[in-house]
Amino acid sequence: MDLKLAGKAVMVTGAGSGIGQTIACAFAREGAVVAVNDIAEDLVGKTVALIEQAGGHAFAALCDIGSLDAVQAMVASLAARDMRPDILVNNAAVLLASAPFLDTRPEDCEREIRVILHGTMNCTRALLPGMVDRHYGKIVNIVSDAARAGQEREVNYSAAKGGVLAFTKSIAREVGRHNINVNAVSPAATNTPLRQGLLRKLADRIGEAAVQEREEKIRRAYPLKRIGEPDDVSNAVLFLCSDAARHVTGQVLGVNGGYTMIG
Ligand SMILES: NC(=O)c1ccc[n+]([C@@H]2O[C@H](COP(=O)([O-])OP(=O)(O)OC[C@H]3O[C@@H](n4cnc5c(N)ncnc54)[C@H](O)[C@@H]3O)[C@@H](O)[C@H]2O)c1
C-alpha cells in the first residue's frame, strides 16, 4: 500500500536510538522529510547520517523535550528552515530505575514524568497550532503495555505512560474538528538499546542464566511467541500517520505479540 507520506514533514522525538530511529528512517524511506529530535547530539547526528546516506532528507533537532522553552526554540529553528511538521511522533522516554516503587528516588520519578508526559505535551503544544492552521495533522504517541497491564518495578514509568494514554484520548476529542488524528501505539517488550540496558542490569542482579530463563518465559507468555522488533512498531506508526487511517483517532494500537488484549 502506498501510504502517500512522500513530501510530508515529520518530527520524531527520541529518534537517536531504538524504536525512534527506526521510525525516523522508515518515514525517510517513504520520502518524508524528518526532523530528528534527541537529547544526545551524537545520536541525532547518527540518525541524520543514516537517513542521508540512504538518500533521504533529515534535519537535526537537538533538544531536551522536557523543557517547553527548548522545544519552542527547536520548532522555531525548524520553521526558519521552512520545516513545519504536520506529523509528530512522541517517542522519547526514559526508564531510570527498574526497582520497587519505594526504592526509587523522587528525582528519578520527576524526570521520567517530565520526559514522558510533559515532553509529549510540550511537543504537542509547540506543533499543534501549525496543524490547526493548515487543517491537517497526525500525532502518534508511543505508550507501553506497562501502563495498560501494570508493571512492577516500573511504577513511575508506567504512571507517566498512563498519563500519555489519557492525554491521547482527550486531545483527540479536542482536535478532531481540525482534521487532526491523535493515536497511541503500545509496544510490549521490544529489542532496543533501552531494553538491552535493562537486561544487562538484571543480569548483574540475578545472573545471565536467570535472565535467559526469564526471556523464555516472556516469549511463552506472548501469543505470537516472539519479542518485538523496532520495525514492528514503525509499521504501525506509519499506518496511523497516513490517510489510510483517516477515520482512526483516540485509539491505542497494541503492537505487543498479543501480550495485552484490551477491547
Ligand atoms: N523497548 C521496549 O521494550 C519498549 C516497550 C514498550 C514501550 N517502549 C517505548 O518505546 C519508545 C522508544 O523506546 P526505545 O526502547 O527505543 O528506547 P531508547 O532508550 O533506545 O530510545 C529513547 C531515545 O529517547 C532519547 N531521549 C531520552 N530523553 C530525552 C529527552 N528529554 N529529549 C529528547 N530525547 C530524549 C534517548 O536519548 C534515546 O535516544 C519509548 O517511548 C518507550 O517507552 C519501549
The ligand as a MOL file (V3000), in Angstrom:
LIG
                    3D

  0  0  0     0  0            999 V3000
M  V30 BEGIN CTAB
M  V30 COUNTS 44 48 0 0 0
M  V30 BEGIN ATOM
M  V30 1 N 11.9160 -1.2410 24.1610 0
M  V30 2 C 10.8290 -1.6930 24.7400 0
M  V30 3 O 10.7640 -2.8590 25.1650 0
M  V30 4 C 9.6290 -0.7990 24.8790 0
M  V30 5 C 8.4260 -1.3600 25.3420 0
M  V30 6 C 7.3100 -0.5390 25.4590 0
M  V30 7 C 7.3820 0.7960 25.1130 0
M  V30 8 N 8.5680 1.3130 24.6740 0 CHG=1
M  V30 9 C 8.5820 2.7350 24.3300 0
M  V30 10 O 9.1180 2.9140 23.0330 0
M  V30 11 C 9.7740 4.1900 22.9660 0
M  V30 12 C 11.1760 4.0150 22.4520 0
M  V30 13 O 11.8800 3.1690 23.3460 0
M  V30 14 P 13.2960 2.5380 22.9910 0
M  V30 15 O 13.3050 1.1950 23.6000 0
M  V30 16 O 13.6050 2.7280 21.5500 0 CHG=-1
M  V30 17 O 14.2310 3.4950 23.8900 0
M  V30 18 P 15.7310 4.0160 23.6850 0
M  V30 19 O 16.2550 4.3080 25.0520 0
M  V30 20 O 16.5150 3.0850 22.8170 0
M  V30 21 O 15.4960 5.3880 22.9260 0
M  V30 22 C 14.9340 6.5010 23.5520 0
M  V30 23 C 15.5840 7.7370 22.9930 0
M  V30 24 O 14.9910 8.8860 23.6360 0
M  V30 25 C 16.0260 9.8260 23.8640 0
M  V30 26 N 15.6480 10.7520 24.9230 0
M  V30 27 C 15.6340 10.4990 26.2570 0
M  V30 28 N 15.2760 11.6070 26.9330 0
M  V30 29 C 15.0540 12.5760 26.0130 0
M  V30 30 C 14.6710 13.9300 26.1120 0
M  V30 31 N 14.4570 14.5180 27.3000 0
M  V30 32 N 14.5340 14.6480 24.9720 0
M  V30 33 C 14.7550 14.0670 23.7570 0
M  V30 34 N 15.1430 12.7780 23.6280 0
M  V30 35 C 15.2880 12.0380 24.7340 0
M  V30 36 C 17.2310 8.9700 24.2400 0
M  V30 37 O 18.4540 9.6920 24.1070 0
M  V30 38 C 17.0920 7.8030 23.2740 0
M  V30 39 O 17.7970 8.0390 22.0740 0
M  V30 40 C 9.7030 4.7800 24.3670 0
M  V30 41 O 8.6010 5.6500 24.4580 0
M  V30 42 C 9.4920 3.5600 25.2460 0
M  V30 43 O 8.8620 3.8940 26.4530 0
M  V30 44 C 9.6940 0.5510 24.5420 0
M  V30 END ATOM
M  V30 BEGIN BOND
M  V30 1 1 1 2
M  V30 2 2 2 3
M  V30 3 1 2 4
M  V30 4 1 4 5
M  V30 5 2 4 44
M  V30 6 2 5 6
M  V30 7 1 6 7
M  V30 8 2 7 8
M  V30 9 1 8 9
M  V30 10 1 8 44
M  V30 11 1 9 10
M  V30 12 1 9 42
M  V30 13 1 10 11
M  V30 14 1 11 12
M  V30 15 1 11 40
M  V30 16 1 12 13
M  V30 17 1 13 14
M  V30 18 2 14 15
M  V30 19 1 14 16
M  V30 20 1 14 17
M  V30 21 1 17 18
M  V30 22 2 18 19
M  V30 23 1 18 20
M  V30 24 1 18 21
M  V30 25 1 21 22
M  V30 26 1 22 23
M  V30 27 1 23 24
M  V30 28 1 23 38
M  V30 29 1 24 25
M  V30 30 1 25 26
M  V30 31 1 25 36
M  V30 32 1 26 27
M  V30 33 1 26 35
M  V30 34 2 27 28
M  V30 35 1 28 29
M  V30 36 1 29 30
M  V30 37 2 29 35
M  V30 38 1 30 31
M  V30 39 2 30 32
M  V30 40 1 32 33
M  V30 41 2 33 34
M  V30 42 1 34 35
M  V30 43 1 36 37
M  V30 44 1 36 38
M  V30 45 1 38 39
M  V30 46 1 40 41
M  V30 47 1 40 42
M  V30 48 1 42 43
M  V30 END BOND
M  V30 END CTAB
M  END
